[in-house]
């Protein structure tokens, strides 16, 4: 068995990566003097993670551990007059199990469904739904289900939390829900914002005219604000900030050529700040609203080779956020909006990073085959020596419309790859947000088209450098990146010596037939495989199907698959591995029965890293 301790201790290692504290900001204290945050630290030995809570002075200082954060933070779930509390619980609504229908057969384990949405992400539908409740803010109060009897979720599954509901005044609750069920649910992204009146017990749809996502409601003195996508079925549509004032909706980012990640009003509601991808990073922007609502101006506030992530809140002239880059996990920072000065507040992992030789990240601009300028991140090993030659990895990002910015991953960690002696080439290929909406959208229905030329343009350009060993190129990626690996394995013309695909789409036809979010494949593939007259869809299921290229596979391939991945189900990895084995190609199948589209358990994560680098050592 390979020893992960064999790697030099003055660079990042898999063990060290999974000892880092993971910072999650919770908010600013009621008195405005402290940031309240959580640090989660994994334990590989115990195969679990533990969390501790801290406060940190906004002006800088030492953290203080606290046991209870409830008294420190304003509770958004308490009504403005303090009379009620809003919360959510899971409620059993539908009969699903055999024993639900045949009570005398209580040991049966059959599940019965009449429509899709029978499973989602990594969980089977057992007839239970998240519902919003409220109750009086006193001991012993009984909750009232404002969605009583409905087979819909709020918060949204699988990732929604209490950001999906807010108080609107003293006696109204606004919540997010996709009020569709079964097959209709699986083919749609049409979430709406609903307002429940505590006095009349009536619910109205506030966004009934919009067909796409409506999410992230926030209140202001002018009315409520939220994020909106226009097109049904398109999960990566342009995300805009909408403000409703006296029944009139203002789209604040309609004419801006970008998409919004998150937003927050400042404390006196004179401006909105938001985070968005831009040119390979995520940065902070502001809108001069409502002061000049008829002459809107969007201004980029921050610049730099880092990502601005969580918008925590405001204190005086400072905005509190988290920041990452490819060498550093998230820490809490303040940014002075008047002086334009950054200050790092938390230092959970600073001592660790100070003891390491870090990788160097360079911007590179490559001309694509259709004459466009493409940003390519090039990550160089610590203590890089340009007189030497290095094996080089093409990193293929997932999504397919996920930004490739200064992110920090605990699995696809580019710093760790570089620390193991590999140059990493990470192109902002077609489909990446942050380079205009046309660039972002070009990948839809064109999975095997221009984007594949983008990948090859990037690796070919970097491979010209004297410090790149062009005879030792690898190709790695997950999800759509895994699809990219499977596809490139059939068209690479011997550029690459080895491949690694994690939860990648191998067969677009069986993917359409088994994935749980049908709206995704409907939109990105252009339709169903049985639509024989739909030329766009048929191209996806033939020309752009990696399975159709498998006879051209000629290099080793490691295939990784999660057993509970319902987004890219297990058959994708199985089909790819079986094809490789039957064709006599050196291949390995790394199967995680209890993992979903990600790898979350500490010991599994260590095995993942061990096998990843072992495979590269064997084949590259």
JOGIBEL-V702583 format. One record per helix or strand of 2 or more residues. SS is the DSSP state (hx for helix, st for strand). FROM is the first residue (numbers start at 1). LEN is the number of residues. If there is no record, write none. Layout:
# JOGIBEL-V702583
SS/FROM/LEN + SS/FROM/LEN
This chain:
# JOGIBEL-V702583
hx/4/3 + hx/14/4 + st/21/8 + st/34/10 + st/48/10 + st/64/3 + st/84/9 + hx/98/4 + st/119/2 + st/123/2 + st/128/9 + st/144/2 + hx/162/3 + st/165/3 + st/172/6 + hx/182/5 + st/192/6 + st/203/3 + st/214/7 + st/223/6 + st/240/6 + st/248/4 + st/260/6 + st/272/7 + st/281/7 + st/298/3 + st/307/9 + st/318/8 + st/328/9 + st/341/4 + hx/350/5 + st/360/8 + st/373/8 + st/390/7 + hx/414/6 + st/423/5 + hx/437/5 + hx/450/14 + st/468/11 + hx/480/12 + st/498/5 + hx/508/7 + hx/518/8 + hx/535/7 + hx/546/7 + st/556/7 + hx/570/13 + st/587/6 + hx/602/18
